[in-house]
């Protein structure tokens, strides 16, 4: 075949752009096939709004955001749900202990009423939304609050009861796991293993979990008695109400798979006889000092604390993206400093590139292969760095980066000077003023001080520019 004919035919041949995802339910990587053409429905387990979110929680939503952006890159219209738990999450997976929202109401010195619980939940929900915005996480279409879906939960429990999957004992209504032959579909659910949710002599099986817990002092009326929904039933009711009885993708932390997600699957599929979510994706922990970051252990950092120390939320996002979502991250200030320097140096290099270029298809294809390979974002970042070091024209490099950042979400096209500490900017202004006055001794001294703090001043056609060393 003549070379020119082969080239022409090549224009009409496109490599399969399929997305492959590791499905925890099948424990294998699978080609993603949506329920509806060109549409993706996703549910992400959201926060229990009894306190501030910590940066370990934020890894979950950066992961969900990357998943959404990857789907959008591939032309899908995404419907995304992040639930807000503002009732029913007890202190342990054994269906015992005090409701976390009740504890928050008491901690803040408010009267113990449903109105107070709603008020406290709103306080922390709004803080959570602010964290998402600062982390450049796209806003989900739905933030359902559990307290708004009590009737849906009651109806779902009634359906389970009518089908022989629910039974009542002295402290609540429970799901009978022995009646659901497929219980334990996700990892960590071997008999006697992590799915064990506490000893209660009235329960038929140790694995049985609460659908409704009685509380005569505070709660909602139900056919079984006054009380609260169980934490697990909330996600099933909200997910099915918004996305339908079967939807595409469900995500969350790896700690949710053995109990919470297995319980969601059991109660949902027992009620409908249909698959609940078709793909289950779990991210690994963010560890600190070798242990999982957790509010319950008192070992955590808020995003606001890092910002107060001079870090950008994009530094943390960059740190997250340098590890595959199924790989644990050992967080330390040293690792965050490394991410900060690498990201800001990258942003500075990009910001100095000229406009007017065209995105390069070859580099974008390489980038797409990475993101579609089970969200291999570290490899996608490496592709970005390789592209910037290539012989591609500066303007095309900028245009190509802008396209890639639609997925990365690192705000790489923004002015990096906004992240430079005010102290460094003030020193640079003094150095430039001294130079204009031909006081080179003072100018050199100030420049040296700036260098000692990790920055330098470069001369450009637009004037002095501060850069990371």
Secondary structure as GFF3:
##gff-version 3
##sequence-region A 1 469
A	DSSP	alpha_helix	3	11	.	.	.	ID=ss1
A	DSSP	beta_strand	20	23	.	.	.	ID=ss2
A	DSSP	beta_strand	28	31	.	.	.	ID=ss3
A	DSSP	beta_strand	39	44	.	.	.	ID=ss4
A	DSSP	alpha_helix	55	73	.	.	.	ID=ss5
A	DSSP	beta_strand	77	82	.	.	.	ID=ss6
A	DSSP	alpha_helix	100	107	.	.	.	ID=ss7
A	DSSP	alpha_helix	114	134	.	.	.	ID=ss8
A	DSSP	three_ten_helix	146	148	.	.	.	ID=ss9
A	DSSP	alpha_helix	150	162	.	.	.	ID=ss10
A	DSSP	beta_strand	166	169	.	.	.	ID=ss11
A	DSSP	beta_strand	172	175	.	.	.	ID=ss12
A	DSSP	three_ten_helix	177	179	.	.	.	ID=ss13
A	DSSP	beta_strand	209	214	.	.	.	ID=ss14
A	DSSP	beta_strand	227	229	.	.	.	ID=ss15
A	DSSP	alpha_helix	231	243	.	.	.	ID=ss16
A	DSSP	beta_strand	247	253	.	.	.	ID=ss17
A	DSSP	alpha_helix	254	256	.	.	.	ID=ss18
A	DSSP	pi_helix	257	261	.	.	.	ID=ss19
A	DSSP	alpha_helix	262	272	.	.	.	ID=ss20
A	DSSP	beta_strand	277	283	.	.	.	ID=ss21
A	DSSP	beta_strand	286	288	.	.	.	ID=ss22
A	DSSP	beta_strand	291	292	.	.	.	ID=ss23
A	DSSP	alpha_helix	303	308	.	.	.	ID=ss24
A	DSSP	alpha_helix	313	321	.	.	.	ID=ss25
A	DSSP	beta_strand	329	331	.	.	.	ID=ss26
A	DSSP	alpha_helix	333	351	.	.	.	ID=ss27
A	DSSP	alpha_helix	361	371	.	.	.	ID=ss28
A	DSSP	alpha_helix	377	388	.	.	.	ID=ss29
A	DSSP	alpha_helix	394	408	.	.	.	ID=ss30
A	DSSP	three_ten_helix	416	419	.	.	.	ID=ss31
A	DSSP	alpha_helix	422	436	.	.	.	ID=ss32
A	DSSP	alpha_helix	440	452	.	.	.	ID=ss33
A	DSSP	beta_strand	455	460	.	.	.	ID=ss34
A	DSSP	beta_strand	463	468	.	.	.	ID=ss35
###
